[in-house]
Amino acid sequence: AGGTLNLPPGSTLVFGGDNTDTIWNATNASVGGSLVKVGTGTTRMNAGGTGDANLVISNGVISVNSSARLGSQYDITIDNGATLESTSSGVGSDFLAAGKLIMIGAGGGTLKVADGGAILMVRDASVISGPGTLTKDGPGELRTYNAEHSFGKLIVKQGLWTAGHSTSAGYATSFGAIPAALAPDAITIQNGA
């Protein structure tokens, strides 16, 4: 169902606990609250979206067809092996809006580009941080550039992960997102990726 959600600032809405797949068509009209996805099911945001609430994906999958579903003023935390998936078929489109934070919790998290023809971006002062392992999944390409990084490890399970660069002097790192510490197993590229 559609409609408008007015999540009061500082409040939290927990959803997905019944472990079923759901469709989210509501629009969050408020700023400052948090949406927390729990449960093993997939929540598809094909209309509406999170608005300007922080999003915590602590289990299962949040699937969006456009970065617009994720609002413009928010942080995203992915933990416990949960997944943020984009089904966009865009070439050069944003995976999420520029300048956003993705926190990878200690339990790890996945960014998935579901469309094999898509080339989606994490760019321009975005930050991928946290202690956990980040997994890139799906047949499409995820490009990072002018993105700060301090996450644990990277696993490329499927498709392409491109750590591009820019000569812009406005960023502390000019390269795309790679693990913060370069250990022998910091980056794993699985068979077929």
Backbone bond lengths (Angstrom), bond angles and torsions (degrees), N, CA, C in turn:
res aa  C-N    CA-C-N  psi(-1)  N-CA   C-N-CA  omega(-1)  CA-C   N-CA-C  phi
1 A - - - 1.450 - - 1.520 109.46 -
2 G 1.308 116.58 151.93 1.455 121.95 178.91 1.509 110.68 -91.64
3 G 1.313 115.78 -155.02 1.446 120.48 178.86 1.508 111.34 114.22
4 T 1.329 114.89 -173.37 1.451 121.65 -177.37 1.512 109.73 -120.29
5 L 1.324 115.18 133.97 1.449 122.44 175.83 1.525 107.27 -104.01
6 N 1.307 117.78 128.10 1.461 122.43 176.63 1.519 108.48 -111.86
7 L 1.310 115.17 83.92 1.455 122.04 -178.57 1.528 108.77 -80.81
8 P 1.323 118.82 115.92 1.466 120.13 -177.74 1.530 111.57 -61.93
9 P 1.327 117.90 143.86 1.463 121.07 177.43 1.526 110.94 -53.84
10 G 1.321 116.11 136.60 1.454 121.26 179.49 1.515 114.69 84.05
11 S 1.332 117.79 -5.47 1.462 120.07 -178.27 1.527 110.38 -95.70
12 T 1.333 115.53 167.17 1.461 122.20 -177.83 1.519 109.69 -130.30
13 L 1.316 116.17 134.06 1.459 122.36 172.86 1.523 107.83 -113.98
14 V 1.327 116.37 119.48 1.466 122.33 178.58 1.517 107.48 -101.10
15 F 1.352 116.38 131.62 1.471 119.77 -179.35 1.526 109.95 -141.24
16 G 1.336 115.46 160.90 1.463 122.04 176.56 1.508 115.49 94.64
17 G 1.317 118.30 5.16 1.453 121.65 -174.71 1.512 115.53 -65.59
18 D 1.331 117.68 -14.47 1.466 119.34 -179.78 1.527 112.40 -86.59
19 N 1.351 118.02 2.51 1.471 124.11 175.01 1.517 114.31 63.29
20 T 1.330 118.71 22.29 1.466 120.86 178.26 1.522 109.97 -106.30
21 D 1.316 116.09 161.71 1.457 121.34 175.03 1.524 108.54 -78.32
22 T 1.348 115.71 136.96 1.461 120.31 -176.95 1.522 110.43 -137.18
23 I 1.332 114.81 162.07 1.464 122.88 174.57 1.524 107.39 -110.57
24 W 1.329 117.05 130.71 1.472 122.87 177.95 1.515 106.90 -110.16
25 N 1.333 118.46 111.75 1.459 122.39 177.47 1.519 112.50 -116.58
26 A 1.317 117.17 3.24 1.459 120.85 -179.96 1.522 110.39 -77.15
27 T 1.313 116.70 154.57 1.452 122.67 173.99 1.515 108.45 -111.88
28 N 1.325 116.21 126.53 1.457 120.10 175.43 1.521 107.99 -82.45
29 A 1.313 117.50 119.05 1.465 122.37 -174.26 1.521 112.99 -95.81
30 S 1.332 117.75 0.75 1.457 119.49 -174.91 1.523 111.58 -110.76
31 V 1.330 115.58 169.30 1.460 123.07 -179.35 1.519 108.90 -120.73
32 G 1.331 116.95 136.22 1.457 119.07 169.74 1.506 116.62 106.93
33 G 1.304 119.92 -9.10 1.454 121.07 177.53 1.519 111.19 -89.24
34 S 1.328 115.88 -175.18 1.458 121.85 178.30 1.518 110.22 -131.42
35 L 1.330 115.34 139.44 1.456 122.44 172.40 1.519 107.07 -109.79
36 V 1.337 117.67 128.88 1.454 121.90 -176.28 1.517 109.08 -121.68
37 K 1.334 116.27 115.48 1.468 122.06 177.94 1.520 108.53 -90.72
38 V 1.325 115.71 121.69 1.457 122.43 175.39 1.524 107.76 -121.06
39 G 1.303 118.06 176.01 1.457 121.37 177.31 1.514 111.81 81.43
40 T 1.321 115.83 158.83 1.465 122.76 -172.29 1.526 114.14 -84.29
41 G 1.305 119.23 -8.77 1.459 121.73 -176.84 1.515 113.31 -74.24
42 T 1.337 114.35 175.32 1.463 122.33 176.68 1.523 109.22 -105.20
43 T 1.326 116.49 130.96 1.459 121.94 173.07 1.519 107.65 -107.12
44 R 1.330 116.39 117.12 1.459 121.99 -178.92 1.516 109.89 -97.24
45 M 1.331 115.78 123.80 1.456 121.46 177.14 1.517 107.53 -105.81
46 N 1.338 116.23 89.80 1.458 122.20 -178.58 1.524 112.20 -98.16
47 A 1.305 116.45 -10.62 1.461 123.44 175.88 1.516 105.57 -151.97
48 G 1.314 117.12 169.22 1.453 119.06 -178.95 1.508 110.20 63.50
49 G 1.324 117.26 -141.73 1.454 120.95 177.50 1.505 113.26 149.53
50 T 1.329 114.60 -172.36 1.457 121.26 -174.62 1.520 112.58 -80.15
51 G 1.332 117.67 -13.17 1.449 119.63 -175.39 1.516 109.70 63.43
52 D 1.315 117.07 -139.31 1.452 120.82 -178.82 1.521 111.83 -105.40
53 A 1.330 115.88 41.07 1.461 121.46 175.09 1.523 108.88 -100.45
54 N 1.333 116.17 149.21 1.453 120.13 170.67 1.516 108.18 -68.23
55 L 1.334 116.04 147.06 1.461 121.58 -178.89 1.512 108.94 -120.27
56 V 1.326 116.25 126.37 1.462 122.56 174.67 1.519 107.27 -115.69
57 I 1.323 116.05 120.51 1.468 121.13 176.66 1.521 105.76 -106.75
58 S 1.326 116.16 98.57 1.463 119.58 -175.05 1.520 112.38 -98.33
59 N 1.320 117.01 -4.55 1.460 121.15 176.68 1.520 108.23 -170.85
60 G 1.314 117.14 156.51 1.453 121.81 176.35 1.516 112.78 71.94
61 V 1.336 116.08 -150.37 1.463 122.89 -171.90 1.521 110.25 -133.72
62 I 1.333 115.98 135.14 1.466 122.34 163.21 1.513 105.58 -106.38
63 S 1.325 117.61 124.05 1.454 123.33 -178.23 1.522 108.89 -117.66
64 V 1.342 116.28 125.27 1.467 121.28 -179.69 1.522 108.95 -122.81
65 N 1.333 116.50 150.75 1.457 120.31 177.32 1.519 112.14 -99.37
66 S 1.342 116.48 -0.66 1.457 121.81 -178.85 1.526 108.36 -163.36
67 S 1.334 116.49 147.76 1.466 119.26 176.17 1.531 111.16 -62.99
68 A 1.332 117.48 -20.90 1.471 121.34 179.28 1.529 111.65 -62.08
69 R 1.314 117.97 -23.93 1.470 121.36 179.45 1.525 111.54 -67.33
70 L 1.345 116.48 -17.70 1.455 121.18 -175.16 1.521 113.33 -100.11
71 G 1.329 117.90 9.85 1.454 120.98 176.18 1.515 112.74 72.76
72 S 1.333 115.68 -168.12 1.456 119.81 -176.03 1.520 113.67 -126.03
73 Q 1.314 119.15 -17.55 1.461 122.35 -179.56 1.522 108.19 -130.10
74 Y 1.309 116.10 90.71 1.457 119.59 -173.27 1.520 109.31 -163.01
75 D 1.301 115.87 164.37 1.455 123.58 167.27 1.516 106.66 -120.60
76 I 1.336 115.59 154.18 1.459 121.11 178.66 1.517 108.00 -123.66
77 T 1.329 116.49 131.25 1.461 121.97 172.99 1.521 107.54 -116.22
78 I 1.332 115.31 131.21 1.470 121.46 177.02 1.524 106.92 -121.70
79 D 1.339 117.46 129.62 1.465 120.42 -176.18 1.519 110.03 -147.93
80 N 1.311 115.79 169.40 1.466 123.95 174.55 1.523 112.71 58.64
81 G 1.344 116.91 31.78 1.461 120.79 179.28 1.508 114.29 76.52
82 A 1.325 118.11 11.54 1.468 121.90 -179.87 1.527 110.52 -69.44
83 T 1.345 115.96 168.08 1.470 121.69 -172.67 1.521 111.28 -131.65
84 L 1.341 114.92 137.19 1.466 122.47 165.57 1.519 105.95 -108.36
85 E 1.328 116.36 116.23 1.462 122.56 -174.57 1.519 110.19 -114.44
86 S 1.347 115.78 138.89 1.458 120.69 169.42 1.518 108.38 -112.68
87 T 1.339 115.95 131.78 1.463 121.17 175.90 1.523 111.12 -100.99
88 S 1.332 117.07 8.11 1.459 121.10 179.52 1.528 110.64 -60.30
89 S 1.314 115.81 143.57 1.470 120.84 175.73 1.525 110.60 -101.62
90 G 1.328 117.04 13.85 1.455 122.16 -176.17 1.518 113.47 -63.64
91 V 1.325 114.99 149.73 1.460 122.06 172.64 1.525 105.93 -115.44
92 G 1.323 116.10 111.24 1.457 120.80 -175.25 1.515 113.39 88.03
93 S 1.326 117.74 7.70 1.467 121.90 178.03 1.525 109.78 -83.05
94 D 1.330 115.94 163.28 1.458 121.15 179.21 1.517 111.41 -81.54
95 F 1.340 115.85 136.24 1.460 120.93 168.39 1.522 108.22 -70.92
96 L 1.334 115.73 -40.49 1.449 123.11 170.30 1.511 107.27 -146.67
97 A 1.323 116.92 161.85 1.457 121.04 -177.11 1.521 110.45 -60.14
98 A 1.329 116.56 149.12 1.463 121.95 -179.00 1.525 111.16 -61.84
99 G 1.334 115.40 149.85 1.457 121.18 174.77 1.509 115.12 79.14
100 K 1.313 118.59 22.98 1.463 121.71 -177.06 1.527 111.52 -106.98
101 L 1.339 116.30 159.91 1.453 123.39 179.07 1.515 110.07 -104.45
102 I 1.330 115.13 129.67 1.464 121.36 168.49 1.518 105.98 -115.10
103 M 1.330 116.77 118.89 1.458 122.40 178.22 1.526 108.53 -100.88
104 I 1.334 116.33 123.92 1.467 121.60 176.93 1.518 107.27 -98.17
105 G 1.335 116.35 111.24 1.459 121.47 -177.74 1.519 112.27 -69.19
106 A 1.331 115.84 170.95 1.457 121.59 -177.05 1.526 112.44 -58.97
107 G 1.338 117.61 -26.74 1.464 121.54 179.27 1.518 113.81 -81.81
108 G 1.328 117.95 -1.04 1.463 122.56 177.50 1.513 112.90 82.79
109 G 1.338 114.98 162.88 1.455 121.16 179.69 1.506 110.87 -157.82
110 T 1.334 115.00 163.20 1.464 121.68 -174.56 1.519 110.51 -124.50
111 L 1.338 115.41 137.95 1.461 122.95 166.79 1.517 105.90 -109.11
112 K 1.337 117.01 125.31 1.470 121.31 -174.40 1.516 110.10 -123.16
113 V 1.345 115.62 129.04 1.462 122.80 173.02 1.522 105.62 -106.84
114 A 1.341 116.07 101.67 1.463 121.59 -168.45 1.523 114.40 -75.52
115 D 1.346 118.07 -27.84 1.461 121.67 -177.27 1.522 109.79 -89.97
116 G 1.333 116.40 124.31 1.462 121.29 -177.15 1.511 114.56 -64.15
117 G 1.325 118.73 -21.04 1.457 121.74 179.41 1.518 113.86 -95.00
118 A 1.333 117.10 -2.12 1.465 121.15 -174.92 1.527 111.42 -81.33
119 I 1.323 115.78 144.80 1.458 124.04 168.90 1.528 105.51 -127.93
120 L 1.324 116.46 103.15 1.458 121.64 -174.20 1.525 110.32 -111.53
121 M 1.330 116.32 152.29 1.457 122.96 -170.24 1.528 113.51 -115.06
122 V 1.338 114.66 142.16 1.458 124.27 161.26 1.518 103.25 -120.12
123 R 1.359 117.78 115.47 1.461 118.78 -164.72 1.521 112.44 -152.83
124 D 1.320 113.26 176.65 1.462 124.38 168.12 1.526 114.32 45.97
125 A 1.320 114.06 76.64 1.471 123.10 175.68 1.524 113.41 70.21
126 S 1.325 117.92 13.35 1.460 119.23 170.23 1.526 108.02 -70.44
127 V 1.317 115.81 155.84 1.460 120.85 -179.06 1.515 108.60 -128.95
128 I 1.340 116.66 130.13 1.462 122.47 170.57 1.517 105.42 -113.34
129 S 1.334 116.59 115.23 1.454 120.77 -170.07 1.519 109.65 -137.81
130 G 1.332 115.96 176.49 1.451 121.81 174.83 1.510 112.62 113.93
131 P 1.325 116.74 165.04 1.460 121.39 -174.77 1.519 115.20 -81.15
132 G 1.314 117.80 -13.92 1.455 120.95 -170.26 1.515 115.28 -84.96
133 T 1.330 114.52 173.78 1.454 123.11 176.33 1.519 109.27 -86.10
134 L 1.335 115.95 129.55 1.460 122.56 176.64 1.518 108.41 -96.88
135 T 1.326 116.39 127.51 1.456 121.95 176.33 1.517 108.90 -109.64
136 K 1.325 116.75 130.57 1.466 122.27 172.39 1.516 106.71 -98.89
137 D 1.328 117.44 124.73 1.456 122.65 -177.01 1.524 109.21 -128.83
138 G 1.312 116.56 168.24 1.454 122.79 178.48 1.517 111.32 90.21
139 P 1.349 116.96 153.53 1.461 121.55 -173.75 1.521 115.34 -75.21
140 G 1.327 118.67 -14.95 1.460 121.10 -179.20 1.516 112.78 -78.74
141 E 1.334 115.41 178.22 1.464 121.90 -178.12 1.527 110.36 -103.46
142 L 1.320 115.90 137.16 1.460 122.41 173.11 1.522 107.05 -115.07
143 R 1.330 116.66 116.79 1.463 122.25 -179.48 1.519 109.32 -104.99
144 T 1.319 115.71 135.45 1.459 121.26 175.76 1.521 107.86 -122.54
145 Y 1.309 115.88 132.11 1.459 120.23 172.34 1.516 109.10 -154.11
146 N 1.324 114.37 149.24 1.471 120.67 -172.09 1.518 110.40 51.38
147 A 1.340 115.82 35.88 1.466 121.75 -179.70 1.516 108.68 -113.64
148 E 1.309 116.48 124.45 1.459 120.42 176.34 1.527 108.62 -72.17
149 H 1.317 115.76 155.22 1.458 118.58 -174.73 1.519 111.10 -149.79
150 S 1.310 116.36 139.75 1.457 122.01 172.45 1.521 109.68 -158.15
151 F 1.331 116.59 37.58 1.458 119.70 178.32 1.528 110.18 -88.73
152 G 1.344 115.83 169.28 1.458 121.12 -172.51 1.510 114.54 -67.85
153 K 1.321 117.16 -77.19 1.460 122.74 -177.50 1.521 109.27 -132.70
154 L 1.337 115.74 165.51 1.459 122.23 179.76 1.517 109.35 -125.62
155 I 1.322 116.08 129.78 1.470 122.17 171.91 1.519 107.04 -119.07
156 V 1.322 116.94 121.53 1.462 121.60 173.58 1.523 106.03 -97.03
157 K 1.328 115.63 101.14 1.461 122.50 -175.07 1.524 111.69 -82.83
158 Q 1.346 116.10 -37.30 1.465 120.90 -177.05 1.517 108.57 -156.16
159 G 1.324 116.81 151.18 1.458 121.35 176.59 1.515 112.20 75.04
160 L 1.330 115.88 -153.96 1.462 122.00 -175.62 1.526 111.34 -118.90
161 W 1.318 115.97 141.10 1.465 124.80 168.77 1.515 104.83 -118.68
162 T 1.313 118.02 116.69 1.455 121.78 -179.12 1.516 109.26 -112.33
163 A 1.329 115.56 121.14 1.464 121.46 176.35 1.519 106.46 -101.87
164 G 1.324 116.13 85.47 1.454 121.85 -177.34 1.507 111.12 -78.40
165 H 1.311 116.31 -176.14 1.446 118.81 178.39 1.519 110.27 -143.89
166 S 1.301 112.27 168.22 1.455 120.19 177.89 1.516 107.71 -144.09
167 T 1.294 117.32 155.22 1.457 120.83 177.84 1.516 112.17 -92.23
168 S 1.326 116.71 9.56 1.458 120.35 -179.73 1.530 110.97 -60.74
169 A 1.315 117.03 128.44 1.467 121.21 179.45 1.526 111.91 -81.23
170 G 1.297 117.79 -3.18 1.463 121.32 -175.75 1.510 115.01 -80.88
171 Y 1.321 118.28 -0.80 1.453 121.41 -176.01 1.517 109.85 -124.54
172 A 1.327 116.60 142.56 1.459 120.97 -178.81 1.524 111.28 -65.52
173 T 1.306 117.54 -31.14 1.462 120.76 174.44 1.510 107.12 -122.88
174 S 1.311 116.19 136.32 1.455 118.71 -179.32 1.514 111.94 -94.15
175 F 1.326 116.91 -9.27 1.456 119.74 -178.07 1.508 111.23 -94.27
176 G 1.305 114.99 166.70 1.452 120.41 176.42 1.514 111.15 -73.26
177 A 1.306 115.86 -177.30 1.457 122.02 -171.82 1.519 112.28 -76.68
178 I 1.323 114.20 123.52 1.459 123.50 172.12 1.523 106.60 -135.77
179 P 1.350 118.52 165.08 1.467 118.88 179.72 1.526 112.09 -57.53
180 A 1.327 115.65 150.22 1.459 121.16 -176.79 1.525 111.95 -69.38
181 A 1.327 117.49 -42.64 1.462 121.56 -179.01 1.523 109.27 -104.33
182 L 1.310 115.71 128.35 1.462 119.29 -178.49 1.519 110.39 -92.42
183 A 1.325 115.24 86.22 1.458 123.48 175.20 1.526 107.86 -96.37
184 P 1.346 117.84 164.32 1.471 119.79 -178.82 1.535 114.05 -55.03
185 D 1.318 117.84 -31.13 1.464 120.96 -179.57 1.530 111.93 -108.55
186 A 1.324 118.37 25.00 1.461 121.47 -176.77 1.520 112.12 -64.74
187 I 1.337 116.72 -34.88 1.468 120.99 179.13 1.520 108.11 -126.33
188 T 1.327 116.23 126.92 1.459 122.70 176.84 1.520 108.47 -120.53
189 I 1.324 116.52 125.25 1.462 121.30 175.63 1.525 106.50 -109.64
190 Q 1.322 116.43 113.84 1.452 120.61 -176.23 1.519 111.85 -79.22
191 N 1.300 116.07 158.80 1.453 123.00 -177.73 1.520 110.99 -55.06
192 G 1.324 117.32 125.93 1.449 122.33 178.44 1.513 114.15 96.03
193 A 1.336 118.18 -10.48 1.469 121.02 179.16 1.514 109.99 -81.80
